[in-house]
Amino acid sequence: MARIKGALATRKRRNKTLKLAKGYFGAKSKHFKMAKQAVMKSGQYAYIGRKQKKRTFRQLWITRISAAAKLNGMNYSTFMNGCKKAGVTLNRKMLSEIAIHDAEGFAAIAAKAKAAL
């Protein structure tokens, strides 16, 4: 029987990496060795970025809630404590959306939180 070499598999693997590196600057999109390194590093950045995205959004929501709570005469921590004691089960994302789009509704929630303290 004839010996089968891995040329096709190797070429497919290399083309897959080069396709992922498309658009990279200079040799990083043309040469396999550099493209492989760049794709590995970009994968690490993407993985880290997915975690950071969650952090930054939570930070944004907290900032928005804090600003709206200050308009209603409370700081963020007392507002959240009051919400927990009043049984308001809205998450921070929804509270920030209410703070932006429905100021009267947020004022009502803040009044409930203040009463529960």
C-alpha positions as CSV (number, residue, x, y, z in Angstrom):
1,M,0.0,0.0,0.0
2,A,1.1,3.5,-0.6
3,R,2.2,5.7,2.2
4,I,-0.2,8.6,3.0
5,K,1.4,11.9,3.9
6,G,-0.5,14.6,5.9
7,A,-0.2,17.3,3.2
8,L,-4.0,17.8,2.8
9,A,-4.6,18.0,6.6
10,T,-1.7,20.3,7.1
11,R,-2.8,22.6,4.3
12,K,-6.3,22.7,5.7
13,R,-5.1,23.5,9.2
14,R,-2.8,26.2,7.9
15,N,-5.5,27.8,5.7
16,K,-7.9,27.8,8.7
17,T,-5.4,29.7,10.8
18,L,-4.6,32.1,7.9
19,K,-8.4,32.7,7.4
20,L,-8.7,33.6,11.1
21,A,-5.7,36.0,10.7
22,K,-7.3,37.8,7.7
23,G,-7.0,41.5,8.0
24,Y,-4.1,41.5,10.4
25,F,-1.3,43.9,9.7
26,G,1.7,42.9,7.6
27,A,3.1,39.4,7.7
28,K,0.7,38.4,10.5
29,S,-1.9,37.8,7.8
30,K,0.4,36.1,5.3
31,H,2.9,33.9,7.1
32,F,1.6,30.9,8.9
33,K,4.1,31.1,11.8
34,M,3.3,34.7,12.6
35,A,-0.4,34.2,11.9
36,K,-0.5,31.3,14.4
37,Q,1.0,33.5,17.1
38,A,-1.4,36.4,16.4
39,V,-4.5,34.2,16.3
40,M,-3.5,32.6,19.7
41,K,-3.0,36.0,21.2
42,S,-6.2,37.4,19.8
43,G,-8.0,34.4,21.2
44,Q,-6.7,35.1,24.6
45,Y,-7.8,38.8,24.3
46,A,-11.2,37.6,23.2
47,Y,-11.5,35.3,26.2
48,I,-10.5,38.0,28.6
49,G,-12.7,40.5,26.9
50,R,-15.8,38.3,27.4
51,K,-15.2,38.4,31.2
52,Q,-14.4,42.2,31.2
53,K,-17.6,43.0,29.3
54,K,-19.7,41.6,32.1
55,R,-17.8,43.7,34.7
56,T,-18.0,46.9,32.7
57,F,-21.7,46.6,32.1
58,R,-22.4,45.9,35.8
59,Q,-20.2,48.9,36.7
60,L,-22.3,51.1,34.3
61,W,-25.6,49.9,35.7
62,I,-24.4,50.6,39.3
63,T,-23.3,54.1,38.2
64,R,-26.7,54.9,36.7
65,I,-28.6,53.5,39.7
66,S,-26.3,55.6,42.0
67,A,-27.0,58.8,40.1
68,A,-30.8,58.2,40.1
69,A,-30.8,57.3,43.8
70,K,-28.9,60.5,44.6
71,L,-31.7,62.5,42.8
72,N,-34.1,60.7,45.2
73,G,-32.1,61.6,48.3
74,M,-30.3,58.3,48.9
75,N,-26.9,56.8,48.1
76,Y,-26.5,53.6,46.2
77,S,-25.8,51.3,49.1
78,T,-28.8,52.4,51.2
79,F,-31.0,52.3,48.1
80,M,-30.0,48.7,47.4
81,N,-30.4,47.7,51.0
82,G,-33.9,49.3,51.1
83,C,-34.8,47.4,47.9
84,K,-33.7,44.1,49.4
85,K,-35.7,44.8,52.6
86,A,-38.7,45.9,50.6
87,G,-38.7,42.8,48.6
88,V,-37.9,44.5,45.2
89,T,-36.4,41.6,43.2
90,L,-35.4,43.7,40.1
91,N,-31.8,43.2,39.0
92,R,-29.3,46.1,38.5
93,K,-29.8,46.0,34.7
94,M,-33.5,46.5,35.0
95,L,-33.2,49.2,37.7
96,S,-30.8,51.2,35.5
97,E,-33.2,50.9,32.6
98,I,-36.0,52.2,34.8
99,A,-33.8,55.0,36.1
100,I,-33.1,56.1,32.5
101,H,-36.5,55.7,30.8
102,D,-39.0,56.0,33.7
103,A,-37.9,58.6,36.3
104,E,-41.3,58.5,38.1
105,G,-41.2,54.7,38.3
106,F,-37.7,54.8,39.8
107,A,-38.9,57.4,42.3
108,A,-41.7,55.1,43.4
109,I,-39.2,52.2,43.9
110,A,-36.9,54.6,45.8
111,A,-39.8,55.6,48.0
112,K,-40.6,52.0,48.7
113,A,-36.9,51.3,49.5
114,K,-36.8,54.4,51.9
115,A,-40.0,53.2,53.7
116,A,-38.5,49.7,54.2
117,L,-35.5,51.1,56.1
